Amino acid sequence: MTTTAELQPAAAETCAPEPHVWVAHMRGGEPVHVEICMGCGQFNWDGLREQVAALITADRKRGADATSTTDHPEDTCGRCGGPNIPWCAPSPLWNEVMRGGDINATDVEMHHGIVCPTCFAILAQEAGVADLWRLSAERVHVPLATVTPSGRTWNERTWLWDDAPTSPRQATEAEVRDAWSGGPLAEGVLYPQLLDAPDLPPNTFLAVSFDRDGQVLDAVKLTGIDDPS
């Protein structure tokens, strides 16, 4: 690159005491322009030096910025060359895919042990080790919606949406008669006259019928129903 020391003024007449009338001349694509006086034809060497000095300063700044913001060695995938993110895989799975199943084979770890999640999944599938991947985040920085407008809720254990709970309904006359006879209880149904007794196992109740005078006519022990209260 041309330095300011190489820009030497040429001998030319001056317009003194009148000021120079500079006219800029520029070639397409050139980083600087040249100013020539309309009166005496002299070049504006001071303006050209300022332009070159500004270009040198900007070039040095770009070089300093480039050296001060070096990438982390694990920011680039060793397989595809694309960006890599902070992530992890279960250690036994990693060892099987990247070290051929040898826990201690760090010296033969593929791609120096630096691959992105996509490349790891591809390597695992190509080797027949694993497929059907699941992605989760250890740190979620915003609240997530876990209930749909229809009332379904997200189940972290099963990774599925659970159906919205249905409101219990009263048993029909036929369902009550069947329950009195010891038949199975319908799911999500409330039965009349179910009494909890302290000596009964959990979720076990007495279905009791009374006459008009309040005398007990029948009592049937029912199991497998939530507390109706």
C-alpha positions in Angstrom: 0.0 0.0 0.0 1.2 3.5 -0.8 2.4 5.5 2.3 2.1 9.2 2.9 5.9 9.5 2.7 5.8 8.4 -1.0 3.4 11.2 -1.9 5.9 14.0 -2.9 4.5 17.3 -4.2 5.4 18.2 -7.7 6.7 21.6 -8.7 3.9 23.8 -10.0 2.8 27.4 -10.1 0.6 28.6 -7.3 -2.6 30.7 -7.3 -1.3 32.8 -4.4 -2.5 35.1 -3.1 -5.8 33.8 -4.5 -7.1 30.5 -3.0 -7.0 27.3 -5.1 -10.2 26.1 -6.7 -10.1 22.4 -6.3 -11.9 20.0 -8.7 -12.2 16.3 -7.7 -11.2 13.6 -10.2 -12.0 10.0 -9.4 -11.7 6.7 -11.4 -14.4 4.1 -10.8 -13.4 1.6 -8.1 -10.5 3.6 -6.7 -10.4 4.2 -2.9 -9.2 7.8 -3.2 -9.9 10.8 -5.5 -7.5 13.5 -6.7 -8.2 17.2 -6.5 -6.7 19.6 -9.2 -6.8 23.3 -9.0 -8.6 24.9 -11.9 -6.4 28.0 -11.7 -2.9 26.6 -11.7 -3.3 22.9 -12.3 -1.6 22.0 -8.9 -2.5 18.7 -7.2 -4.0 18.9 -3.7 -1.3 16.8 -2.1 -2.4 17.5 1.5 -5.9 16.3 0.8 -4.5 13.1 -0.9 -2.3 12.4 2.1 -5.3 12.8 4.4 -7.2 10.2 2.4 -4.4 7.7 2.3 -3.7 8.2 6.1 -7.4 7.5 6.8 -7.3 4.3 4.7 -4.2 3.1 6.5 -5.8 3.8 9.9 -9.0 2.0 9.0 -7.0 -1.0 7.7 -4.9 -1.3 10.9 -8.1 -1.1 13.0 -9.7 -3.9 11.0 -6.6 -6.0 11.6 -6.7 -5.3 15.4 -10.4 -6.1 15.6 -9.8 -9.4 13.8 -7.1 -10.6 16.1 -9.0 -9.5 19.3 -12.1 -11.5 18.5 -10.8 -15.0 17.8 -13.3 -17.9 17.8 -13.3 -20.6 20.4 -11.8 -23.8 19.0 -15.0 -25.7 19.6 -17.2 -23.1 17.8 -16.7 -24.9 14.5 -17.7 -28.5 13.7 -14.8 -30.8 12.8 -16.9 -32.8 10.4 -18.9 -30.3 8.4 -17.1 -27.0 9.1 -20.3 -25.3 10.2 -21.1 -23.6 13.4 -21.2 -25.6 16.6 -23.2 -24.9 19.7 -22.7 -25.8 23.4 -24.3 -29.2 23.7 -23.8 -32.7 25.2 -24.8 -36.3 24.7 -24.9 -39.2 27.2 -21.4 -40.4 27.8 -22.0 -44.1 26.8 -23.7 -43.0 23.6 -20.9 -40.6 22.8 -18.2 -43.2 23.4 -20.0 -45.7 21.1 -20.4 -43.2 18.3 -17.1 -41.2 18.5 -14.7 -43.7 20.1 -16.0 -47.0 18.7 -17.3 -48.1 22.1 -13.9 -47.7 23.8 -14.3 -45.4 26.8 -10.6 -44.7 27.0 -9.9 -44.2 23.2 -9.5 -40.5 23.4 -6.6 -40.7 20.9 -8.8 -42.1 18.2 -11.8 -39.9 18.8 -13.3 -38.9 15.5 -12.9 -35.3 14.4 -10.9 -34.6 17.5 -14.2 -34.9 19.5 -15.6 -31.7 18.1 -18.8 -32.2 16.1 -22.2 -30.4 15.9 -25.4 -32.1 17.0 -26.5 -32.8 13.5 -23.2 -34.4 12.5 -23.2 -36.5 15.7 -26.7 -37.8 14.8 -25.6 -38.6 11.3 -22.6 -40.5 12.5 -24.7 -42.4 15.0 -27.2 -43.3 12.3 -24.6 -44.3 9.7 -23.0 -46.6 12.3 -26.3 -48.1 13.2 -25.9 -47.0 16.8 -29.0 -44.8 17.3 -31.7 -42.8 15.6 -35.0 -40.9 16.3 -33.5 -38.0 18.2 -34.9 -35.8 21.0 -33.8 -32.2 21.6 -34.0 -30.6 25.0 -32.5 -27.5 26.6 -30.9 -27.4 30.1 -31.6 -23.6 30.4 -34.8 -22.2 29.1 -34.8 -18.4 29.6 -38.5 -17.6 28.9 -41.8 -19.1 30.2 -43.1 -21.8 27.9 -46.8 -22.5 27.2 -47.6 -25.9 28.6 -51.4 -25.8 28.3 -53.3 -25.7 25.0 -56.5 -23.7 24.5 -58.4 -26.9 24.6 -56.9 -27.8 28.1 -54.3 -30.4 27.1 -51.2 -30.2 29.2 -47.6 -31.0 28.4 -46.2 -34.1 30.2 -42.4 -33.7 30.8 -42.1 -37.4 31.7 -43.7 -38.8 28.5 -43.0 -35.9 26.2 -46.6 -36.0 25.1 -49.7 -33.8 25.5 -52.1 -35.2 28.0 -55.8 -34.9 27.2 -57.8 -32.3 29.1 -59.4 -33.8 32.2 -63.2 -34.3 31.8 -65.6 -33.0 34.4 -67.2 -35.9 36.3 -70.8 -36.6 35.6 -73.5 -38.2 37.7 -74.1 -41.9 37.2 -77.2 -43.0 35.3 -79.8 -45.1 37.0 -78.5 -48.2 35.2 -74.9 -47.4 36.3 -76.0 -47.1 39.9 -77.9 -50.4 39.8 -74.8 -52.0 38.3 -72.6 -50.5 41.0 -75.0 -51.8 43.8 -74.5 -55.2 42.3 -70.7 -55.0 42.5 -70.1 -54.2 38.9 -67.2 -52.1 37.6 -67.3 -48.3 38.1 -67.4 -46.2 35.0 -64.4 -43.8 34.7 -65.1 -40.1 35.4 -68.6 -40.9 36.9 -69.8 -39.8 40.4 -72.1 -42.3 42.2 -74.6 -41.1 44.7 -74.4 -42.0 48.4 -70.8 -43.1 48.4 -69.5 -43.0 51.9 -65.8 -43.0 53.0 -65.0 -45.2 56.0 -61.7 -44.9 58.0 -61.1 -48.7 58.0 -61.4 -49.0 54.2 -58.4 -49.1 51.9 -57.6 -46.0 49.7 -60.1 -45.3 46.9 -62.6 -47.7 48.5 -66.1 -46.5 49.5 -69.4 -47.8 50.6 -72.3 -47.3 48.3 -75.3 -47.2 50.7 -79.0 -47.1 50.0 -81.6 -45.9 52.5 -85.3 -46.2 52.9 -87.7 -43.2 53.5 -87.1 -43.5 57.3 -83.3 -43.3 56.9 -82.7 -47.0 57.6 -79.9 -48.7 55.6 -81.3 -51.1 53.0 -78.1 -52.1 51.3 -74.3 -51.3 51.4 -71.9 -52.4 48.7 -68.1 -51.9 48.9 -66.8 -50.2 45.8 -63.1 -49.8 44.9 -61.2 -47.9 42.3 -62.9 -44.5 42.5 -61.5 -41.2 43.5 -62.9 -39.4 46.6 -66.2 -37.9 45.4 -66.0 -35.1 47.9 
